[in-house]
């Protein structure tokens, strides 16, 4: 949905405003009932800054390259980096089946990147096109680790509210810097609300999963959405043949199945 926006950065910022509105009654109720633990504050601040960078980088990535390539490259870096850092930070050791699953997810993502959109040469994908997806992937890896620690100190619902609300505040200068784009994107408010609701619900579930499972497993299992991105990129956005995309997407799906069966 962001990819089809006229200004992807503005679209994503407006989505954070809508997400904040959706989350406000639930998150506020938790905060009033339980308060904000001081130990959670550094993680909340860190995740707001990281997600603000993530939304900006993702918007630039969507503007610069094909969705069905940008999305897998951005997500794949997080899948590859998180288990390594989580081992060092949280001492999370993966089972052989879980490790195989993560390897398959990364392999599927690489396949999606290497296989060209039109089935020919991939030489048209330049370093400039890949810069923002790489930045996006690095921020995903970093905020995933921060959020794993953060939700161990604060319930995921108010945590998500503060995250989205903080990003919305940081994006307020866009009203002045890109006022025309804001007004234009507001004309697509049903799409913005739909994207915001789906995104807020999905990542809130991820935050709850961080409380229950190892970080590497959760981050890799999220990439089931790459299967949908391959279909959307080929059929809806007309970015190339569906068959080659589904090869990589199927590998990702097999990896997620391994992760689901792992301990």
Secondary structure, 3 states (H helix, E strand, C coil): CCCCCCCHHHHHHHHHHHHHHHHHHHHHHHHHHHCCCHHHHHHHHHHHHHHHHHHHHHHHHHHHCCHHHHHHHHHHHHHHHHHHHHHHHHCCCCCHHHHHHHHHHHHHHHHHHHCCCCCCCCCCCCHHHHHHHHHHHHHHHHHHHHHHHHCCCCCHHHHHHHHHHHHHHHCCCHHHHCHHHHHHHHCCHHHHHHHHHHHHHHHHHHHHHHHHCCHHHHHHHHHHHHHHHHHHHHHHCCCCCHHHHHHHHHHHHHHHHHHHHCC
